[in-house]
């Protein structure tokens, strides 16, 4: 079946409650902002539409809601680097320490400890974001290789199977990029690009158990997210009803947003914790296989880019490092 402990992962979620609460504040707050801004935008549009006929009012209400929704989406897009840096990577740093069986430093909050650890490894949010984007590209190439292997097998209905597999692997691999970032934090290397490169190679040479467990977690996480979506349909429909010129599809959109917030705040860190446990245990004592490294260079331009970044990396001078910590 799977190779992770659900009980242990849930226990670690409890132990990292400060970060769980931070994630809930960020993602539930974002969902609330979507609902409120969409409602406010629709209300303004409805008011402006009162100067015209019913058709104009309906159109103004719709576009007001779209504008309010889009404004929050733009803010979330601009904040994605900061969320990755402070929320996701910070949570990973604390989870790693607890997975190693170590105690948190006395007299320091988890968030303070995590901030220092992430800053030491990545210095700036843009560095972490750049690594994450390259890693995601390499992981997509690896899953593409798996799809290619399946497509050439003499299996009836192979093309349909590949289409399903492509969609499923795209979901499953979403949990793995943060595991590679976890490896970069765990190794405590000064060159995070090189750590990420090594982490990707180790993942590639162990892709079978990693994808198997990622697939199980994808089923668990998205299955539970769908349950949340169904539960939230009724309150989401009520929220839409309270918006002037009620938007018929709004209930589904808001229910999806609530399901997304639960997934991002609670289910994703659970999945990443499980994948970290599997990954660290699987690669224990292994070294990167040069054959896999060469294969990845041929397979993915982003892996070559990651390797170039690792080779050209220059550690910041002491005064620059101190300034990064101050500004981080």
N, C-alpha and C positions, 0 to 999 in steps of 0.2 A: 504494500500500500504506500504510505508516505514514510519519510525518514525523520520527521520532526516531532517534537513533543508539544501538543496543543496546551497541555497543562503548564508546562514551563514557560511558554510564550505568554500565556495569560498572566502568570505570576510576575513576569517581567513588566507587563503592562501596568500592573498594580504598583510595582516598585518604582516605576518612572511616572507616577501620577502627575507630578508637576508639568511634565512635557505633554502628557495626554490632555490635561486641562488647557495647556497653551494651544495645542492643535485644535481642540474643541472651540476655543475662543476665536481662533483665526478662521476656521472653516464654517462653523455655525454662524459666526459674525458676518462672513461673506454672503452666506445664504440669506440671512436676514436683510443685509444691505440690498441684495438683488430684489427681494420681495418689496421692501420699502421704496426703493428708488423707482422700480417699475410702477408701483402704485402711485407714487408722487408724480412721475412723468405722465402717466395716464390721466391723473387728476388735472394736471395743468393743461394737457391737451384737450380734455373734455371741456374745461372752462373756456379755452380759446375757441374751441369748436362751437360754443354757444352763439358765436356771432354769425354762424352760417346755418345751413339747413342740416337735417339729420345725417345725410351722407357725409357732409364735411365734418360734422362733429365726431362721427364714428371713425373716420380716417385720422383726424387730429388726435383722438384718444389712443388709437393704435400706435401711431408714430411717436406720441409722447411716451408710451410704455416702452417701446423699442429703444428710444433714446436713453431712458433711465436705466434699462437693462444693460445697454451698451456701455454706458459710463462706468458702471461697476466692473464690467468685463475688462475694460481698458485699464482700470486701476489694478485689477488682479494680474493682468498680463505684465504690467510694469513692476509689480511687486514679486514676480515669480523668483527672481534671483535671491531676494531677501528672504523669502519663505524657505527656499531650499537651503540657504546658508544658516539661518537661525533656527528654524523649526525642524526641518527634516534631518539635516546633518547633525545638528545639536542633539536631537533625540538618539540618533545612531551612536554618537560618541558615548552617551551614558549607557546605552544598551550593551555596547561592546565591553565596557568596564564590568558590568554586572554579569555578562555571559562568561567573562574570564574568571568569575568568582571573586572579584575584588570588591572592596568596600569603597563607597564614596568618601572623599576627603572630609574630615570633620570641620564644621564651621563654615562650609561653603554650600551654596544652593546648587542643585543639579544644573540649572540654566547658566549660572556663572561658570561652573566647571566646564560645561559643554562649549560655551563661547570661547574660552581660552584654548581648548583642544582643537576646535575647528579652525580658529585663527592661526594656530601654530602650523597646521597642515596646509591650509589653503590661502592664508594671508588676506585675500579679498574675495568678496562674493562672486566677482566676475571670473576668477580663476576656477572656483568650484563649479560654476555654471558651465564654463567652457569644457571642463573635464567631463561633466555629466552629459553634455550634448554629444561629444565625441564617443563616449562609452555607449550611449544609446544607439548611435549609428553602427558601431561595431557589432553590438548585440543583434541588431536587425539583420546584419549580414550573416551572422551565425545561424539565425533562425531561417534565413533564406536558403542556406546550405542544407539544412534539415528538410525543408520543403522540396528542394531539388532532388534529394535522395529518394523521398517518397514518390515523387512524380515519375521516376524512371522504373519503379518497381512494377512487376506484372500483376497489378491488383485491379480487379474489376471496379470500374467507377473511380479510378485513381484521380481523375481531374476534379471531380466533385469533392473527393477526400482532401485534395490539396487546397481547394478553396476554403473548406471548413477549417483545415489545419492552419492556414494562413491567418485567418481571423482569430483563432484561438491562441496561437503563439504570440500574436501581436498583443493580446491581453496579458498572457502569462509572463512575457518578458518584461512587462512594466514593473515587476517587483525586483528585477535583478540588477538594474543599474545602481540602485541604492546599496546593494550588497557589494558592488565593486567599490563604491565610495567608502563603505565600511572597511574594506580591506586596506584602502589607502590610509584611513585613520588608525586602524589597528597596528599597522607596521611602523607607525611613528616616523615615517621617512620624511626628510626635508624636501624631497622631490615628489610631490603628489602626482605629477604626470607619469613618472616612472612607476610608482606604486600602482596606479590605475592600469598602466600597460601590462604589468605583471599579473595583476588581478584578472584582467580580461583573458590573458593566455591560459591561466589556471582554470578559469571558468570554461573556456573552449575545450580544453582537454578532458573536462569532466561534464560535458554538456548533457549527457544522457540522464544522470541522476538529478542534475539541476533542473532540466526542463520537466522531468517527471514530477518533481515536487512543486515546481512553479505551476504546473497544470492543475494539480490538486488544489493548490491555494487559490488559483483563479476560479475554480468551481465554487469553493467555499465563500470567497469574498464577494463574487458577483451574484451568487445565489442569495446570500444574506442581503446584499444591496437591493436585489429585486424585491425581497420581502419588505424591506423598509419602504421602497417605492410604493408598493401596494398599500401599506399601512398609512402612508402619508397622503394618499390621494384625496381622502375626505377633508382633512384640514387644509390641504392646498386648494381644493375647490372652494372652501369657505373664504380663504384669502382672496381668491379671484372674484368671488361674489361681492366682496366689499370694495373692489376697485371699480370706479365709475366706468360704465360701458363695458361690463364684464367680458373678458377675453376668453373665448370658448376653449382654446388650447392651453390657457395659462395654468390650469390645474395640473396638467401633465408635466409642463415645464417646471413648475415649482416643486412637484413631487420628485422629479428627477434631481433637482437641486438639493433637496433634503437628503435623498439617497446618496448623492455625491459627497455631501458634507460628512455623513456618517462613515462612508467608505474612506475618505481622506483622513478624517480625524481618528478613527478607531480601528477600522479593518486593515488599512494599508500598513500601519506600524506593526500590527500583529503578523501580517504576511511577511514583512521584511525581517522581523525577528526570527520567524521560522526559517526563512531562507538563509539568514546569517548562520544559524545553528548548523544547517545542512552543509553550507559552503565551507565554513571553517573546519568542520570535522572531515569533510571529503578531501580537502587539499592538504591536510596535516602531513607534514614531512615531504611534500612534493616540491619539485622545482619546475619552472616553465620548460616545456618541451620545444626545442628549436624548430622542430618540424611544424608544430602548430603555429608558432610565431611566423614562420615563412608563409604558411597557408593563409593566415590572417592578413598578411601584407598584400597577398595577391587578391584576396577576397574583398578587402575594404580599404578605400582610400582614407577613411577616417582613422583606421588603425595606423596607417602610415603617418598621418598627421599627428596622432597621439605620440608615436615614437619620436617624431621630429621634435615635438614640444619637450619630451623627456630629455632628449640629447642636448637641446639648446638651452635648457633651463639654467638660470643663474640664481643662486640663493640670494635673497635680499641682504643688503648690508645691515649691520646692527641698528643704525639710526633709522633706516627705512622700516625695519621690522618693528621697532618701537613705535613708529608713527602709525603703522598699519594696525597695531594692537589698540592704539588710542582711538583711531578713527573707525575700527571694525565694528 
